Every structure is written in C-alpha cells, then in structure tokens.
Amino acid sequence: MLSNPLSEAEMSTPDKIPTYLKASLLLIGFYYFVNMLSIGQEIILPVMYAAVIAILVSPIVDFLVKKKLNRVISIAVVLLVSFIIIGAFIALLSSQASRFTDALPRLVDKFQELLDQCIAWISEYFNISVPKIDKWIDDAKTKLMDNSNSAISSTISTMGGVLATAFLTPVYVFMLLFYKPHLVEFTHRVFGYYNDGKVTEILTETKLIIKSYLVGLFIEFIILAILNSTGLLILGIEYAIILGVLGALLNVIPYLGGAITVVLFMFIALVTKSPIYVLYVFLLYATIQFIDNNYIVPKVVGSKVQLNALVSLFAVIVGAALWGIPGMFLSIPIAAVLKVVLDRTDSLKPWGFLLGETLPPMIKLKLNIKDITEKLPFTKPKPKG
C-alpha cells in the first residue's frame, strides 16, 4: 500500500490564494459593482432618497402611532404636511425665478456689451484685428452648437430620471415607513441574533447620523440663504433673494457648490453693476463662507459626520460620476453611514480610520472677545488709591 507523501501539517493547511489573484478578483468585483450601481440608478436613487426621508420623518410617525393613531393615517398625514411645505417653498422660488427669467434678455444684451468692450480692448492691447477675434468666437460657438445635441439629449434623460425619482420616492417612503418593523426584524435575522447588540448599535447610529446631518443641513441652509440675500440686497445686486437661496442650496454640495455659487454671484454683479461690485461680491461671499466654516457648521451641523476633506471631495466626485447631481447630494450621508459600518466591523476598522478626520482643520480662527478687550489700555481696571 502506497503511503501519502504529504505530512499531516501540510494536509491541515488550506491552499492559499496568490495575492495577485486576490487583487484581480477584487478589481473585477469592484468593476461590476460600480457598473451595477450606474446601470440601476433609476431603481436605486428613489429607494435611497426614500430611505433618507423615511429616517428623517420616522420619529413623527412613531409619535402619532403611540398616540393610538392608525399607522397608515399617521404616515399619510406626515407625508401630506411635508408635501405642502415643499410645495410652498417651490412656489416661492418659482415666483422669484420668474423675475429672473423675464430679465434674461436684458442680461444677455448687457453681457454682449461687455463682451464687445473686451474684444475692443484685446484688439488694441494685443494688436489683433476685431474680425479675427470675432471669427474665433464664432468657431467656438459652432463647436458648442455641434456638441449641444448630445448635451440636450443628456439633459432630457437626466430630467426624465429626476421626474421618475420624484414620482417614485413618495411611494417608497410610504412603504418603508409602513414596513419599518418588518425590515428591522429582517436585518436582525440576516446577521443573526448573536449580533443583535452590534446590529442595533449600527442602526441607531445610522439613524442618528442621518437625522442630525439633515436637520443641521436644513438649518445651515436657512441661515446661509438669509446671509446671502441680505448681503446682496445691501450691495444692491438684483435678484438677491433667488440668488441667495440658490447659493445656499448649492452650498449643500461640498467644495464644488461654493465655487459655482461665487462665480454665479460675480457674473450677475458684473452684468448688472459696475466692475468694482465683482470685488464686493467676492469679499461678501468669502466672509459668509468664513462664518459658515468656522461657526455655523461646527455649531449647527455638528461633528456627527466625521469625514475628512479628501474623502468628502472624493465622495462628491464619485457620486456625480455615478448618478449625476442627485448623487452629489447623497454622497456625504452614504459615506458617513459607510464609516459607521466600517468602525463597527473589527476587520474593517482601518478603513473607517482612513475615512475619518483626525487632524485639526486646515484654517481655524478662534477669537476670544473677552481676552482682547482686557488687553486694551482703556479697559484695564484703574489702581485703587
């Protein structure tokens, strides 16, 4: 009888998968996962928005249910009140936007006048003929029009996706709120009852993060809308209210929203006022952003979303690449929830650390008014006697 050439130690040791094969399988899986997210965005986006909204209004529904009100009626009342508030807000924005639309031809004429002045200055300073500059501009317009067909079709498809999301989201919100106990029980069963404590901790932390972040974001939006509108009104910039609200809304998109907002403000100031107002608007927005970053965000939004700036910016870019503008708004809450899961999983804690913020802010200015005033000569107490 032939003896087995392998020792018992070798037989008990499982075959190890080579590192290059693990990396290849990981990249292939990641590629198909990203493709699934991109292809299924019309299904995934409404569900994700509905989940965020359901988590936000769930305490109100639970309160009404505790008051012996039928669960279906409680959900219907909460959703109806929410839609009324959103509808009133949209009506206010529409009324302001109509003024901006009516004045659009005048803004275009003013922009053309400024463009003609720039062309004349360039022609005189660089000794280039005006017809030659006009030809360059016409060529650029032609290329832009050639690419406009694809841009229009892309915009139409995007709007179609937004409308589909708008119609499906309320249905999903209702269903998620109605089946909330069933879904929570399903989650516990999936991960096993021996993990009940950890699952409950993750679910509680996730709800707390989303609610705190969204409520804080809404308060920040209101404050910034007031600051933007008030500052633009003081400077005498036209369409101050719609621009202030739009700027506050764009500020929800980290980093990119602020850049778009300041460019928009400066463009309207250039077209409607003298060029010096471009500098005034820039200083105004820089001041508001300083107040927002150093006082409003730490105090109002809070420190629940502990993501570093690199991860936040990367999350916004990835969200935009996958799902467009709706993905940009969802990117930060998704990244924050992902960090919670990573922090609660022992083998994935290093990745949670990677996403977190452990360094002090890049720019931080702390003013202590009491210390400053005490150092002034006229505020020092006089010696007795």
FENFENRA-V916439 format. One record per pair of residues at least 6 apart in sequence whose ideal C-beta (glycine too) atoms are under 6 Angstrom apart, sorted by the first residue. I is the first residue (numbers start at 1). J is the second residue. Records with the same first field share a line. If there is no record, write none. Layout:
I=J  J
//
This chain:
37=322
38=322
41=323
42=161
45=165  323  326
46=165  168  169  172
47=172
48=330
49=169
50=169  172  173  176
53=173
54=173  176  177
55=207  210
56=211  214
57=78
60=78
61=74  75  78  177
64=74
65=71  74
75=174  177
96=241  242
97=242
100=239  242
107=271
110=271
111=271
119=133
123=130
158=324
188=196  199
191=199
198=344
202=344
205=340
206=337  340
209=304  336
210=333
212=302  304
213=304  305
216=300  301  302
219=300
220=296  300  301
221=248
223=296
224=248  251
225=244  245  248
227=288
228=244  247  248
229=240  241  244
231=284
232=240  243  244
233=240
235=280
237=269
238=272
247=261
250=257  260  261
251=257
253=328
254=312  316
255=313
262=285
265=281  285
266=278  281
269=277  278  281
270=278
305=336
306=356  357
307=335  355
308=357
311=355
315=331  335
316=328  331
319=327  328  331
320=327  328
339=352  355
342=348  351  352
343=352
373=379
//
